[in-house]
Amino acid sequence: MMRLLILAGYFELMMYLQISGKLNQYINTHYRYLAYISMVLALIFAIVQLIVWVKNEKIQSHMTPLAKISSLVILAFPLLIGWTFPIVTLDATIVNSKGFQFPLAEGSGDTSDGTQIQYLQPNTSSYFVKSDYDKLMKETLEKYKNQTIDITTENYMEIMEVIYNFPQAFIGKSVTYTGFVYNDPTDAQAQFLFRFGIIHCIADSGVFGLRTLENTEHFPDNTWIKATGVIDMAFYKPFNRELPVLKVTSFKQIEKPDNPYVYRVF
């Protein structure tokens, strides 16, 4: 009976996430088909368990009572988390709580909860051998030779990654993109324009974007802005290095998008 309830709960949770549109806050939406597959499998196994329960059939098992209870607890735990914990959209608050850093050379930063939070530059190098990654980045660079670049929800992650990999190639190019404001607490003049992005799932998510310069006004954290400007390089003292920046020519405050996240497309 417990197996039936757990499997039915998984099916209902997956269906709820799909219908409510909240699945996109857990995984890259390009992997949505995996959630459909898991939902269908949970339904099939639940039906099997229902048939077994109705027929009152006993399935032979060599598991001890403790092992049976442990397995049910392990299966039920993710379900309990999914139904009881509220879904919170990541914003500037998480940047402050995790600590703002820029581990460019190392890729991602390990956190105490086991996740790999990335900063500023989406780094997908760990998913490729070096030669394949270098080839991919050079091919991506070729796609954005135009002097004016419109950074959209669909291409946000790959453009940010290639900008940080080849900053010199983008100096002088005009870009337009949307993001939320983050004011660096270590530097009153440092304002960033970010979006939270997901490479595969929430475990390898990060906050990606550019520092803004020459903007005529500062906005509070989490203000959504559409900015246009020119890419340049500037020294950033807290990181003791030069970083690509956006020299702003225009700022426009906008409403928060229905889905504030962006995803890496391969």
TINUTI-456453 format. One record per residue (C-alpha): residue number from 1; x negated, z negated, y negated. Coordinates in steps of 0.5 Angstrom, whole numbers. Example, Ala and Ser with C-alpha at 12.3 -4.5 7.8 and 13.67 -1.06 7.14 Angstrom:
! TINUTI-456453
(node 1 (-25 -16 9)),
(node 2 (-27 -14 2)),
***
This chain:
! TINUTI-456453
(node 1 (0 0 0)),
(node 2 (-6 -2 -5)),
(node 3 (-9 5 -4)),
(node 4 (-3 8 -5)),
(node 5 (-2 5 -12)),
(node 6 (-9 6 -14)),
(node 7 (-9 13 -12)),
(node 8 (-2 14 -16)),
(node 9 (-5 10 -22)),
(node 10 (-11 15 -22)),
(node 11 (-6 21 -22)),
(node 12 (-2 18 -28)),
(node 13 (-8 16 -32)),
(node 14 (-11 23 -31)),
(node 15 (-4 26 -33)),
(node 16 (-3 22 -39)),
(node 17 (-10 23 -42)),
(node 18 (-9 31 -41)),
(node 19 (-2 31 -44)),
(node 20 (-4 26 -50)),
(node 21 (-10 30 -51)),
(node 22 (-14 24 -51)),
(node 23 (-19 27 -45)),
(node 24 (-23 30 -50)),
(node 25 (-26 23 -52)),
(node 26 (-29 22 -45)),
(node 27 (-31 29 -43)),
(node 28 (-34 36 -46)),
(node 29 (-27 40 -46)),
(node 30 (-30 46 -43)),
(node 31 (-30 41 -36)),
(node 32 (-23 40 -37)),
(node 33 (-22 44 -30)),
(node 34 (-25 38 -26)),
(node 35 (-20 33 -29)),
(node 36 (-15 38 -26)),
(node 37 (-18 38 -20)),
(node 38 (-19 30 -19)),
(node 39 (-12 29 -21)),
(node 40 (-9 34 -16)),
(node 41 (-14 31 -11)),
(node 42 (-11 24 -13)),
(node 43 (-4 26 -12)),
(node 44 (-5 29 -5)),
(node 45 (-9 23 -2)),
(node 46 (-3 19 -5)),
(node 47 (2 23 -2)),
(node 48 (-2 22 5)),
(node 49 (-2 14 4)),
(node 50 (5 14 2)),
(node 51 (7 18 9)),
(node 52 (2 13 13)),
(node 53 (6 7 9)),
(node 54 (13 10 11)),
(node 55 (11 11 18)),
(node 56 (8 4 18)),
(node 57 (2 7 22)),
(node 58 (-5 3 22)),
(node 59 (-11 7 21)),
(node 60 (-17 5 25)),
(node 61 (-22 2 21)),
(node 62 (-29 -2 23)),
(node 63 (-29 -5 16)),
(node 64 (-29 -12 15)),
(node 65 (-24 -16 11)),
(node 66 (-29 -17 5)),
(node 67 (-31 -10 5)),
(node 68 (-24 -7 5)),
(node 69 (-23 -12 -1)),
(node 70 (-29 -10 -5)),
(node 71 (-28 -3 -4)),
(node 72 (-21 -3 -7)),
(node 73 (-23 -7 -13)),
(node 74 (-29 -2 -14)),
(node 75 (-23 3 -14)),
(node 76 (-19 0 -18)),
(node 77 (-24 -3 -24)),
(node 78 (-24 4 -27)),
(node 79 (-17 5 -27)),
(node 80 (-16 -2 -30)),
(node 81 (-21 0 -36)),
(node 82 (-17 6 -37)),
(node 83 (-10 3 -38)),
(node 84 (-12 -3 -41)),
(node 85 (-18 -1 -46)),
(node 86 (-16 2 -53)),
(node 87 (-19 9 -54)),
(node 88 (-23 9 -60)),
(node 89 (-25 15 -64)),
(node 90 (-33 14 -66)),
(node 91 (-34 14 -73)),
(node 92 (-40 11 -78)),
(node 93 (-38 4 -75)),
(node 94 (-42 6 -68)),
(node 95 (-48 9 -72)),
(node 96 (-49 2 -75)),
(node 97 (-47 -2 -69)),
(node 98 (-52 2 -65)),
(node 99 (-57 2 -70)),
(node 100 (-60 9 -73)),
(node 101 (-66 12 -71)),
(node 102 (-69 19 -69)),
(node 103 (-72 19 -63)),
(node 104 (-74 27 -63)),
(node 105 (-80 27 -59)),
(node 106 (-77 23 -54)),
(node 107 (-70 26 -54)),
(node 108 (-65 21 -53)),
(node 109 (-65 13 -54)),
(node 110 (-63 9 -48)),
(node 111 (-58 3 -50)),
(node 112 (-57 -3 -47)),
(node 113 (-51 -1 -44)),
(node 114 (-54 5 -40)),
(node 115 (-52 11 -45)),
(node 116 (-56 16 -48)),
(node 117 (-54 16 -55)),
(node 118 (-57 22 -59)),
(node 119 (-58 22 -66)),
(node 120 (-59 28 -71)),
(node 121 (-61 33 -66)),
(node 122 (-57 35 -60)),
(node 123 (-63 35 -55)),
(node 124 (-61 39 -48)),
(node 125 (-68 40 -46)),
(node 126 (-67 35 -40)),
(node 127 (-62 40 -37)),
(node 128 (-67 45 -37)),
(node 129 (-74 47 -34)),
(node 130 (-79 48 -40)),
(node 131 (-79 55 -40)),
(node 132 (-72 56 -39)),
(node 133 (-70 52 -45)),
(node 134 (-75 55 -50)),
(node 135 (-72 62 -48)),
(node 136 (-65 59 -49)),
(node 137 (-67 56 -56)),
(node 138 (-71 63 -58)),
(node 139 (-64 67 -56)),
(node 140 (-60 62 -60)),
(node 141 (-65 63 -66)),
(node 142 (-64 70 -66)),
(node 143 (-56 69 -66)),
(node 144 (-57 66 -73)),
(node 145 (-61 71 -77)),
(node 146 (-56 72 -83)),
(node 147 (-57 69 -89)),
(node 148 (-50 65 -89)),
(node 149 (-48 61 -83)),
(node 150 (-41 58 -82)),
(node 151 (-42 52 -78)),
(node 152 (-35 51 -74)),
(node 153 (-33 47 -69)),
(node 154 (-35 51 -63)),
(node 155 (-42 53 -65)),
(node 156 (-44 46 -69)),
(node 157 (-48 43 -63)),
(node 158 (-52 49 -62)),
(node 159 (-53 51 -69)),
(node 160 (-56 43 -70)),
(node 161 (-60 44 -64)),
(node 162 (-64 50 -66)),
(node 163 (-64 48 -74)),
(node 164 (-68 42 -72)),
(node 165 (-72 46 -67)),
(node 166 (-74 51 -72)),
(node 167 (-73 48 -79)),
(node 168 (-78 53 -82)),
(node 169 (-73 59 -80)),
(node 170 (-67 56 -84)),
(node 171 (-70 54 -90)),
(node 172 (-66 58 -96)),
(node 173 (-60 60 -91)),
(node 174 (-54 58 -94)),
(node 175 (-49 54 -89)),
(node 176 (-42 51 -89)),
(node 177 (-40 45 -85)),
(node 178 (-35 40 -84)),
(node 179 (-37 32 -82)),
(node 180 (-36 25 -84)),
(node 181 (-40 21 -89)),
(node 182 (-45 16 -87)),
(node 183 (-49 12 -92)),
(node 184 (-56 10 -89)),
(node 185 (-56 2 -91)),
(node 186 (-64 2 -91)),
(node 187 (-63 7 -97)),
(node 188 (-58 7 -102)),
(node 189 (-59 15 -104)),
(node 190 (-59 17 -97)),
(node 191 (-52 20 -95)),
(node 192 (-51 24 -88)),
(node 193 (-46 29 -86)),
(node 194 (-45 28 -79)),
(node 195 (-40 29 -73)),
(node 196 (-40 26 -66)),
(node 197 (-42 31 -61)),
(node 198 (-41 31 -53)),
(node 199 (-46 35 -49)),
(node 200 (-43 33 -42)),
(node 201 (-39 27 -43)),
(node 202 (-39 20 -47)),
(node 203 (-45 18 -44)),
(node 204 (-49 23 -47)),
(node 205 (-46 23 -54)),
(node 206 (-49 23 -60)),
(node 207 (-48 23 -68)),
(node 208 (-51 30 -70)),
(node 209 (-52 33 -77)),
(node 210 (-56 33 -84)),
(node 211 (-58 29 -89)),
(node 212 (-55 31 -96)),
(node 213 (-59 32 -102)),
(node 214 (-57 34 -110)),
(node 215 (-50 32 -109)),
(node 216 (-47 30 -115)),
(node 217 (-43 24 -112)),
(node 218 (-43 19 -106)),
(node 219 (-37 18 -102)),
(node 220 (-35 12 -97)),
(node 221 (-37 12 -90)),
(node 222 (-32 16 -86)),
(node 223 (-30 20 -91)),
(node 224 (-29 27 -88)),
(node 225 (-32 33 -93)),
(node 226 (-33 40 -92)),
(node 227 (-40 42 -95)),
(node 228 (-44 48 -97)),
(node 229 (-51 48 -99)),
(node 230 (-58 51 -97)),
(node 231 (-62 48 -92)),
(node 232 (-69 46 -94)),
(node 233 (-74 40 -92)),
(node 234 (-75 34 -95)),
(node 235 (-79 27 -93)),
(node 236 (-75 22 -91)),
(node 237 (-79 15 -91)),
(node 238 (-75 11 -86)),
(node 239 (-77 16 -81)),
(node 240 (-84 17 -84)),
(node 241 (-83 25 -83)),
(node 242 (-80 31 -86)),
(node 243 (-73 33 -84)),
(node 244 (-69 39 -85)),
(node 245 (-63 37 -90)),
(node 246 (-58 40 -94)),
(node 247 (-58 41 -101)),
(node 248 (-51 41 -103)),
(node 249 (-48 46 -108)),
(node 250 (-41 44 -107)),
(node 251 (-37 38 -103)),
(node 252 (-29 38 -102)),
(node 253 (-26 32 -99)),
(node 254 (-21 34 -93)),
(node 255 (-17 31 -88)),
(node 256 (-20 28 -81)),
(node 257 (-19 34 -76)),
(node 258 (-14 32 -70)),
(node 259 (-20 32 -66)),
(node 260 (-26 30 -69)),
(node 261 (-31 31 -64)),
(node 262 (-35 37 -62)),
(node 263 (-38 40 -56)),
(node 264 (-44 43 -53)),
(node 265 (-42 50 -50)),
(node 266 (-47 53 -45)),
***
